Amino acid sequence: MNIWTAIGLTVVGCYLAKLVGLLVPAGVLERPLVQRMAALLPVALLAALTAQQTFGDGRQLVLDARAVGLGAAALALVLRAPFLVVVGAGVLVTAGVRALA
């Protein structure tokens, strides 16, 4: 499979996903379970992506500077710091640990 075939299949897949979203009846979207899933699914996907990018390296579990930076950001969140402070704490701690290692 060359790159253009992959791009074409991705385009078709995205179009079909949008089309399916338009074809779902409004009654289905108003169900409480569907609304709850729609509210919680992005949070779960973002948490899974964060965990995979922080602790994964191919097929191995890795504990390195990224994990320490995530811990610093989590601590800033617990202390109710503003968003930019949380991001800054994570970045600075990660950079500091990498510089010391």
N, C-alpha and C positions, 0 to 999 in steps of 0.2 A: 504494500500500500504506500503510495507516495503522499507527499504533503498536501497536494490539492484534493486528493480523495478524502483525506482526513478532514480538511477544511469544509468540503462539500457536505460530508456526513454530519458535521457539527452544525452547519447552517440548517440543514433539513431537520435535525433533532430539535434545535431551538425553535424553529417555526412550528413544528408539531406540538411542542410543549405549550407554546402560546395559544395554539388553536384548541388544544384540549382544555385549557383554562377558560376560553370563551364559551365552549360548548357545555360546561358544567351548569346544570340548572341552579337558579338562585335559591331554591328551596334547600338544596344540599349544602350550600355555603352558609345558610343561616342556622344550621344545627349547632347546638352548643359544643359538641365534641369536635366538629370541624373548626369552629372558631378558636377553641382552646389549643388545638394542634397547630393552627396557623400562627398563634401567638407564641407558642413554646418552641416550635421547630427551628426558627432562626437562631435562638439562643443555644439550643443543643448543638446545632451544626457549627456555630462559632466556637463553642467550648471544645468540641472534638477537633476542630482545625487547630486551635491554640495548643491543645495537648499534643497533637501529632507533630506540630512544628517545633514545639519546645523540647519534647522528650524523645522524639524519634529521629533516627539517622539511618534511613534505609530499612534494614530488618532488625536493628538493635535498639535497645533502650539506652539513652544517653543522658547522663546528669553532668551538665557543664555550666558555663556562665549563663546560658539562657535560662536555666532553671532558677538560678540565684536571682536574676533580673525579674523573672516572673514572681518570685517570692517577695521581692521588694515592692513590686507594683501591687501585689495582693495586700501587703501590709499598708500601703498608702490608701488603698480602697477601704480597708477596715477602719483606718483613721479618718475616713470621710474627706480625703483630700480632693481638690478639683481635678478634672480629667487631665489637664496638661501637666499637673504635678505628678499624677500617677504614671503617665507616659514618660515623663522626664526621669522619674525615679528608676523606672525599669531600664531605660536606656543608659543612664549614668552608672548604675550598679553593674549592668552587664559589661559595659566598656571598662569599668574599673577592674572587674574580675579577670577579664581577658588580658588587660595590661599587666596584671600581677602574675598571671599564669605563664 
